Amino acid sequence: MSVSQEKLMLNKPLVKIGLSLTLVLSLTIVFNRLSVKPVASTQDSIEWLQQPKSVNDFTLISATGRFSNTHLKDHWTIIVFGYISCPDVCPTSLFELSLLAKKLEQEQILQNLNYVFVSVDPQRDTLANITQYVSYFHPDFIGVTGSLVALESLTQSIGIRFSASELAGSYTVSHSVYFSIIAPDGRLYGRFKPNFDVEKLAQELKNVETANESNLFKNMTNEK
């Protein structure tokens, strides 16, 4: 075994330990926040676009392979952006999304809905770690990432901003925090922020599903 191979074998446990510590710290923050008396939500509904917006062509990668525009069609999708070492906003957002997912499953609302977490930190977040990370919140969550060019193509078309910089030896990532709603035609129809009311949001999505089934949803969005 070469010296480089020996170093790789020694580093693997450290990577796993680092990811585990990140998850423990993140989930501790989430549960601590939940233990505080809840404040009335400021985000009760979805912000629907006046006109649906096309999503730029992009190619990312998931645990099962290529992930592109074609994976956004023929079903509803909720996309959220973040990164594994995000200390607060990302784990909290994913936990809230898991509560929404459970609620929709219980009520059998939008049963063909996919949930996608996009890491905007491909320099540090490996695909294996992203997949493990999202699975802690919900087994059906899909984790993807890709090159900065591919990420920018996707984020720019749905109004998400992100940046990564290294200053004084500190690597910092920042990004917009929105849940983007992609309809079965592959276009962006709306978005909502964290700290949403699960019951109200589930009801609104149920209304959308009903309107879509009666072929009214497209007319509703175009008339706004």
Stockholm file with secondary structure:
# STOCKHOLM 1.0

chainA/1-224         MSVSQEKLMLNKPLVKIGLSLTLVLSLTIVFNRLSVKPVASTQDSIEWLQQPKSVNDFTLISATGRFSNTHLKDHWTIIVFGYISCPDVCPTSLFELSLLAKKLEQEQILQNLNYVFVSVDPQRDTLANITQYVSYFHPDFIGVTGSLVALESLTQSIGIRFSASELAGSYTVSHSVYFSIIAPDGRLYGRFKPNFDVEKLAQELKNVETANESNLFKNMTNEK
#=GR chainA/1-224 SS CCHHHHHHHHHHHHHHHHHHHHHHHHHHHHHHHHHSCCCCCSBCSCEEEEEEECCCCCEEEETTEEEEGGGGBSSCEEEEEECTTCCSHHHHHHHHHHHHHHHHHHHTCSTTCEEEEEESCTTTCCHHHHHHHHHTTCTTCEEEECCHHHHHHHHHHTTCCEEEEEETTEEEEEECCCEEEECTBSCEEEEECSSBCHHHHHHHHHHHHHHHHTTCHHHHHHHC
#=GC SS_cons         CCHHHHHHHHHHHHHHHHHHHHHHHHHHHHHHHHHSCCCCCSBCSCEEEEEEECCCCCEEEETTEEEEGGGGBSSCEEEEEECTTCCSHHHHHHHHHHHHHHHHHHHTCSTTCEEEEEESCTTTCCHHHHHHHHHTTCTTCEEEECCHHHHHHHHHHTTCCEEEEEETTEEEEEECCCEEEECTBSCEEEEECSSBCHHHHHHHHHHHHHHHHTTCHHHHHHHC
//
